[in-house]
Amino acid sequence: MKVCVLGAGVVGVTTAYMLTRAGHDVVLIDKASGPATGTSKANGAQLAYSYVEPFASPATAKKLAGFFLGTDPGIKLGMSLMPSYWRWGVRFLRNCGNAEYKSNFQDREALAILSRDTLDKIEEEMPAGTIPRTGKGKLVIVEDEKSLKGLLAAQQVMPSQVNHLQILDSHECAELVPTLKSGSRKIYGGLYCATDEALDTQIYCETLLSANIRNRKPTVKYSESFKTIEMSGGRVSAVITDRNSYECEAVIACLGGDTNKSLNGFIRPLPIYPVQGYSVTLPATSEAPVCSITDLKHKFVIANLGDKVRIAGFMDTNLSPKRSQERANELLEMAKRLWPGIADYDAEPNFWIGQRPMTPDGLPVIRESKTPGLFLNAGHGSMGYTFAAGSAAKILELVGAA
Ligand SMILES: Cc1cc2nc3c(=O)[nH]c(=O)nc-3n(C[C@H](O)[C@H](O)[C@H](O)COP(=O)(O)OP(=O)(O)OC[C@H]3O[C@@H](n4cnc5c(N)ncnc54)[C@H](O)[C@@H]3O)c2cc1C
């Protein structure tokens, strides 16, 4: 079948890969000049299958006032008069109930496991080491016993994952991350998952697109903006860009936060709100942790990218450009203070600001739209890299065999 995939972020690239692998003739289209230039660009780089707790939870609901008042260093929710913000907020609050939280957590876990299994299968067909992981394992650290208990209680919601997790005390954390021995940082303990991984998303996308996919490849069209869809006999029949027209029998929209704007009229609006995050990438030192770190209290992650270290995190809404730049600096200053020695902080920092395409329930939208033949794969929030392979597998199931 001829299929157009719109958007070459991690989700679109992985979707194009899976459809090509299944024998479909795929055209992958992006308005940018290369893959992973949107939210996928300089994210936390973590394939974090073991830690997929949804943000909407009873615990988050209790802290909302602090997020709005600005007292939480990791989350700043600015005010907005936009009705879409408040509509999204009401739906988010509904998902903070205990039953909704558990159900969303379990659905995220299932998608994470499907993603891990799907990426394993993809890799089995490649020469060993084709997808070059730089970070191995993931440690979620906490500063006190209460936080560790909370973390463990949350993980009980996903029992099959718990088997992969090890509880570490502060000494064991320091054995794993030697920089903790020398720093002044007080750690109570953590949860470690040896099978989680890290890799720069742009390298991941370029690797998938240049791989030999069962002797086939998708046709990739960069610097082309999607404009509209042509219909014939009540189904999609072509994608029109600002440069070309592509006949197709199915369209998969992987447009992240641009989905509603780009597909106006073809879909019912999706509940996606941009939640801003930041990253700073610096040269690594010999003390850079090999495993990824999630610093739960301060809401950022650290990833080893080989010769570089990436610190990424915070969750903000509706901040001014000036305040956003300040927040990126705050992330750098926090990393310097809490994790001295892991990066060359004297080097020129490479800052990035990205918008997570968040849904209220923390689950991506993966389904056929009201337009027959137009499928949606969007709204992956803070886990799009982790969920990309599983989401692509689900799309393949919906589209069917070639
Ligand atoms: C600070 C931060 C840290 C993060 N860390 C992690 C992490 O460690 N692990 C993890 O799993 N996730 C992480 N995420 C989340 C993850 O980055 C996103 O969920 C993911 O990148 C979404 O991918 P996407 O392909 O859906 O969207 P995008 O990457 O935004 O891709 C959408 C693409 O559509 C293209 N496009 C838009 N409109 C058009 C048009 N009209 N025509 C053609 N092309 C168009 C854009 O150019 C873009 O390339 C993080 C996010 C942030 C902000």
The ligand as a Gaussian input file, in Angstrom:
#p B3LYP/6-31G(d) Opt

LIG

0 1
 C       12.851000      18.738000      27.727000
 C       12.286000      17.472000      27.149000
 C       12.854000      16.252000      27.492000
 C       12.321000      15.065000      26.999000
 N       12.940000      13.887000      27.319000
 C       12.442000      12.728000      26.837000
 C       13.094000      11.509000      27.141000
 O       14.138000      11.481000      27.773000
 N       12.530000      10.354000      26.688000
 C       11.358000      10.342000      25.977000
 O       10.866000       9.259000      25.645000
 N       10.754000      11.511000      25.620000
 C       11.267000      12.694000      26.038000
 N       10.650000      13.879000      25.718000
 C        9.421000      13.846000      24.910000
 C        9.719000      13.640000      23.426000
 O       10.754000      14.491000      23.024000
 C        8.466000      13.919000      22.588000
 O        7.379000      13.180000      23.091000
 C        8.695000      13.500000      21.151000
 O        9.811000      14.176000      20.629000
 C        7.491000      13.786000      20.255000
 O        7.869000      13.354000      18.975000
 P        6.973000      13.618000      17.704000
 O        7.653000      12.913000      16.582000
 O        5.557000      13.285000      18.017000
 O        6.991000      15.202000      17.527000
 P        8.106000      16.139000      16.861000
 O        9.459000      15.682000      17.182000
 O        7.759000      17.540000      17.237000
 O        7.892000      15.907000      15.313000
 C        6.843000      16.507000      14.591000
 C        7.401000      16.819000      13.213000
 O        6.352000      17.321000      12.388000
 C        6.911000      18.269000      11.511000
 N        5.825000      19.108000      10.987000
 C        4.969000      19.873000      11.683000
 N        4.099000      20.481000      10.853000
 C        4.416000      20.069000       9.598000
 C        3.900000      20.342000       8.295000
 N        2.841000      21.150000       8.113000
 N        4.482000      19.757000       7.226000
 C        5.538000      18.928000       7.390000
 N        6.076000      18.635000       8.592000
 C        5.524000      19.197000       9.673000
 C        7.897000      19.030000      12.387000
 O        8.881000      19.687000      11.602000
 C        8.467000      17.916000      13.242000
 O        9.665000      17.390000      12.713000
 C       11.167000      15.089000      26.168000
 C       10.619000      16.333000      25.796000
 C       11.177000      17.504000      26.277000
 C       10.591000      18.819000      25.839000

